[in-house]
């Protein structure tokens, strides 16, 4: 009976499908096409062919390396925007407090500043659509605020000093995205630059900061790449070029189908005579490792921190007409000494790859240099001074700085997870902005004279208790050691910008402090 039913079903198949099912399936392409065609035409329920294709692509890429990926159009926009250097919108930095958008800063000369929107304003509606008090997530709020350059959006704003809501018509424009988050003289003659990623504007922002600090007498430079996940390889090479001599190799790439490509310094760099120190940690990856590796291999700069992430794979973007994209690994990149920085991985085992940080911590590699072991096969030498360095995954710093696992208490981490620290800061600044600006007209006066009030920290502890988070008096006192400077830094960020945030926090950052000490010993 079963045989007769199977025969009947086959007779009911469209002729074209029957023919396809009899094709020679020895070709992988033919098998893939046959499977898709069979599912589309024969499967018992309706299927989303677009999603089917996406799932197939993801399945193929999953069996390759951890960095070959497929992204939907939405995911592509989220990935590329931070690197492109600009987006189109209304020009405000904001945060959400209790479902209400509060303007932290307006972009200088941006669309919102031009029409009179101020820090502390609450945007409650866009084009008469409520965006406050309606449980709207941050991404949906941004959809209402962003739009093509030249388009207009009517914003309804609540301002503390105004008796009723205000209305502003804002013409959207291109808004710059900065990748240099801080640049200042951290000590006399010593400059500091924090690079968040390597985007299209990074080089120009970096050089602008360099010129300013050179005019202030800078002869030493700290380049902070902690937590920098990378970006454009060419931009990292451009920065390295500013510090290397003519003919110095910066990086090279090579793959099975990609011929070796070398990047050399041209000798016209602005910083060839400046002492350089590069800061890395376990989240510094890709382009960050290119810059750190080039300066280390060429004996041009000191690397301070912890072993970097270990991403030495080059991806080529392959775009589809619908805006989606495959980022396919086509080559490895190598530092000048020939080190491949890519850490080991098993094809198709993404979970194990993602557990690398936890595994490093368990092995003690983040807290004790002696726990890091390299085989002799991974031994390399720098090119000028013949110092011993190692490959096999990431850049091992010249000066190791252990992770202080006691810096943040368990209670502190719980506060951060509940977002109580940021929320309390925003509320405090919102209520006291005018007084703070009056009492501290410059950051220098704020940094020297402001102390976090006890009422602010007690508010955090009280709110934490309401949410079921408790701490002993001893743990609370230990928490305050780093909570107070963190709060001060966040207040400085909201009153000024990210550079001021880092000026406060860097005095408590062990890797930054070690770099300053290392310079002082030279």
Helices and strands as residue ranges (DSSP letters): H 2-12, H 15-21, H 28-42, H 49-62, E 69-71, H 73-84, E 86-89, E 92-97, E 100-106, H 111-115, E 122-126, E 129-130, H 138-145, E 152-158, E 166-171, E 173-176, E 180-187, E 190-195, H 202-214, E 220-224, H 233-241, E 249-254, E 261-264, E 275-280, H 287-297, E 301-305, E 313-319, E 325-335, H 350-354, H 356-363, G 369-371, G 376-378, E 379-381, E 388-390, E 399-400, H 410-417, H 420-439, H 443-449, H 454-466, H 473-495, H 498-505, G 506-508, H 510-521
